[in-house]
Structure formats: structure tokens, C-alpha cells
């Protein structure tokens, strides 16, 4: 089995940091799924299609919301205050890595689109898709770890509870606006 679809509701996050960690866990789970899909030859076609569809929905609709949370909500708030050099460097790296990850996704999305329509096309994927899938997982693993080790603690260290609440509200509003446009069938939140 390529993937186990989990429909269970998770405990609601206690604060904005918990919310961000929950997003990161979904990103990790789906980047591993992307890599597993490359080796899913012989799997039932429906599973291939379902996995590709899940990847498309998440990386096309939910991940951009998470990136916006970081680049449009968190980064500006931290830039407003005096930060140590490590945190400033991490914020710059975060945004530049978002662009790099987007580049990998641009090459993978057409593959997932084809597989979501026809799981029998697994053996006909472009030559670089296995490597791109591996690189996506590795880049995301490194990227998420950097954020969790440097940026998330800075949120706690530098921002007041009121500022965290404003971030939480902006993230929720972004999801609320998005849910009117797109229903993510098997991925709660981002």
C-alpha cells in the first residue's frame, strides 16, 4: 500500500507554534509519499491515482498557504524587531528555499497530474522525476528542521502572546478564505 488515508481529526493546536509544527508534520508525510510513489510499480492503479491526487491537492493548494504564513505573516513580524544574526539569516534562507522548493514542485506537479488521471502511467514518468522527488523530500526535511530549530524558537523568544495571537488569527483567516475556493478532501488544515 502506497498510502494510508487518515481521516481522523487531530487534537486542535494549543498555539501558533503547535499549528506550525502540525503543518510541518503533514509536509513531511507528503514529501515521503512523493518519494514512495516513484517506486510504487506494481501497486494497484487506484492507489497510485489516490496518492498522486493527494500530492497535487496538498502541494498545489495547502503548501502555498503555509508558505504565505511564513513569508507574509511571520517574517514581517520578526523583521520589525531587533533579532540576532542567526535568526535574520534563517529568515532569509527560509524565503529563498521556498523559491527553490517551488522549482522542484513545478517539475513534479505535471507528473502527479498524469498519475492522478491514469495510474498506469507510472512507468512513463520523465527520467528526472525520481531524483526530483528525492530532492524534494531532502530539501523539505532540511528546510523544516531549520525553521523548527531557529525560527520557531524566535517566535517564542521575541514575540508577545498578543503578537502570536495575531499570527494565529491571520493564519486562520487565510485558511478560511482558501476553503471557500478549494476543498482539500483528505488533508485537514495545512
C-alpha positions as CSV (number, residue, x, y, z in Angstrom):
1,X,0.0,0.0,0.0
2,X,1.4,3.4,-1.0
3,X,-0.5,5.5,1.5
4,X,-2.9,5.1,4.3
5,X,-5.6,7.9,4.1
6,X,-6.1,9.2,7.5
7,X,-9.5,10.9,8.1
8,X,-9.1,11.2,11.8
9,X,-9.2,14.7,13.3
10,X,-6.1,15.6,15.2
11,X,-6.2,17.5,18.5
12,X,-6.5,21.2,17.9
13,X,-3.2,23.0,18.2
14,X,-2.7,24.8,21.5
15,X,-0.9,27.8,20.0
16,X,0.6,29.1,16.8
17,X,3.8,27.1,17.3
18,X,1.8,23.9,17.6
19,X,-0.2,24.8,14.5
20,X,3.1,25.3,12.5
21,X,4.5,22.0,13.8
22,X,1.3,20.3,12.7
23,X,1.8,21.8,9.2
24,X,5.4,20.6,9.1
25,X,4.3,17.0,10.0
26,X,1.9,17.0,7.1
27,X,4.6,18.3,4.8
28,X,7.0,15.6,5.9
29,X,4.4,12.9,5.5
30,X,3.5,14.0,2.0
31,X,7.1,14.5,0.9
32,X,7.8,10.9,1.9
33,X,4.7,9.9,0.0
34,X,6.0,11.7,-3.1
35,X,9.2,9.6,-2.9
36,X,7.4,6.3,-2.2
37,X,5.2,6.9,-5.2
38,X,8.3,6.8,-7.5
39,X,8.9,3.2,-6.6
40,X,5.2,2.1,-6.5
41,X,5.5,-0.1,-9.6
42,X,3.1,-3.0,-9.3
43,X,0.8,-1.1,-6.8
44,X,-2.9,-1.0,-7.6
45,X,-3.7,1.7,-10.1
46,X,-6.3,3.2,-7.8
47,X,-3.7,3.6,-5.0
48,X,-1.3,5.3,-7.5
49,X,-4.0,7.7,-8.6
50,X,-5.1,8.4,-5.0
51,X,-1.5,9.1,-3.8
52,X,-0.9,11.4,-6.8
53,X,-4.2,13.2,-6.2
54,X,-3.3,13.8,-2.5
55,X,0.1,15.2,-3.5
56,X,-1.5,17.5,-6.0
57,X,-4.1,18.8,-3.6
58,X,-1.6,19.4,-0.8
59,X,1.3,20.9,-2.8
60,X,-0.9,22.9,-5.1
61,X,-3.3,24.4,-2.5
62,X,-2.2,23.8,1.1
63,X,1.6,24.3,0.9
64,X,1.3,27.8,-0.7
65,X,-0.9,28.8,2.3
66,X,1.8,27.6,4.7
67,X,4.5,29.5,2.7
68,X,2.3,32.6,2.9
69,X,2.0,32.1,6.6
70,X,5.8,32.2,6.9
71,X,6.7,34.8,4.3
72,X,3.7,37.2,4.7
73,X,2.8,36.8,8.4
74,X,5.8,35.5,10.4
75,X,8.7,37.0,8.6
76,X,7.5,40.6,8.6
77,X,6.7,40.4,12.4
78,X,10.2,39.2,13.2
79,X,11.8,41.7,10.9
80,X,10.1,44.5,12.9
81,X,12.3,43.8,15.9
82,X,16.0,43.5,16.7
83,X,17.0,39.9,16.0
84,X,20.3,38.2,16.4
85,X,22.1,37.4,13.1
86,X,21.3,33.7,13.2
87,X,17.6,34.4,13.2
88,X,17.9,37.1,10.4
89,X,19.9,34.7,8.3
90,X,17.4,31.9,8.9
91,X,14.5,34.2,7.7
92,X,16.4,35.0,4.5
93,X,17.2,31.3,4.0
94,X,13.6,30.4,4.6
95,X,12.3,32.6,1.9
96,X,15.0,31.7,-0.6
97,X,14.4,28.0,0.0
98,X,10.7,28.5,-0.6
99,X,11.6,29.5,-4.2
100,X,13.9,26.5,-4.6
101,X,11.2,24.1,-3.4
102,X,8.7,25.8,-5.7
103,X,11.0,24.9,-8.6
104,X,11.1,21.2,-7.7
105,X,7.3,21.2,-7.4
106,X,6.9,22.8,-10.8
107,X,8.7,19.8,-12.3
108,X,6.7,17.2,-10.2
109,X,3.2,18.6,-10.5
110,X,2.7,17.6,-14.2
111,X,3.8,14.0,-13.2
112,X,1.3,13.9,-10.4
113,X,-1.4,15.3,-12.6
114,X,-0.8,12.5,-15.2
115,X,-0.8,9.8,-12.5
116,X,-3.9,11.2,-10.8
117,X,-5.7,10.7,-14.1
118,X,-4.1,7.4,-15.0
119,X,-2.1,5.3,-12.5
120,X,-0.8,3.1,-15.3
121,X,1.5,5.9,-16.5
122,X,3.8,5.3,-13.5
123,X,6.5,3.7,-15.8
124,X,6.3,6.5,-18.2
125,X,7.3,9.4,-15.9
126,X,10.2,11.6,-17.1
127,X,13.7,10.5,-16.3
128,X,14.4,13.1,-13.6
129,X,11.2,12.6,-11.6
130,X,12.7,10.1,-9.2
131,X,15.7,12.4,-8.4
132,X,13.4,15.4,-8.1
133,X,11.1,13.5,-5.7
134,X,14.2,12.5,-3.6
135,X,15.5,16.1,-3.7
136,X,12.1,17.5,-2.7
137,X,12.0,15.3,0.4
138,X,15.6,16.1,1.4
139,X,15.2,19.8,0.8
140,X,11.9,19.9,2.8
141,X,13.5,17.9,5.6
142,X,16.4,20.3,5.9
143,X,14.2,23.4,5.5
144,X,11.6,22.3,8.1
145,X,14.4,21.4,10.6
146,X,16.0,24.8,10.2
147,X,12.7,26.6,10.8
148,X,11.9,24.4,13.8
149,X,15.4,24.9,15.3
150,X,15.8,28.6,14.7
151,X,12.7,30.5,13.6
152,X,10.0,28.8,15.8
153,X,12.0,29.4,19.0
154,X,12.5,33.0,17.9
155,X,8.7,33.4,17.8
156,X,8.5,32.4,21.4
157,X,11.6,34.4,22.4
158,X,10.8,37.7,20.6
159,X,7.1,37.9,20.2
160,X,4.4,38.6,22.9
161,X,1.4,36.4,23.4
162,X,-0.6,39.1,21.7
163,X,1.6,39.0,18.6
164,X,1.3,35.2,18.5
165,X,-2.5,35.6,18.7
166,X,-2.4,38.0,15.7
167,X,-0.3,35.5,13.7
168,X,-2.8,32.7,14.7
169,X,-5.7,34.8,13.5
170,X,-4.1,35.7,10.2
171,X,-3.3,32.0,9.5
172,X,-6.8,31.0,10.3
173,X,-8.3,33.8,8.1
174,X,-6.0,32.7,5.2
175,X,-7.4,29.2,5.6
176,X,-11.0,30.4,5.8
177,X,-10.7,32.4,2.6
178,X,-9.0,29.5,0.9
179,X,-11.6,26.9,2.0
180,X,-14.2,28.8,0.0
181,X,-12.1,28.3,-3.1
182,X,-10.8,24.7,-2.6
183,X,-11.8,21.7,-0.6
184,X,-8.9,19.6,0.4
185,X,-10.7,16.2,0.6
186,X,-8.2,14.3,2.7
187,X,-5.9,16.9,4.3
188,X,-7.3,19.0,7.2
189,X,-5.5,22.3,7.5
190,X,-2.1,22.7,6.0
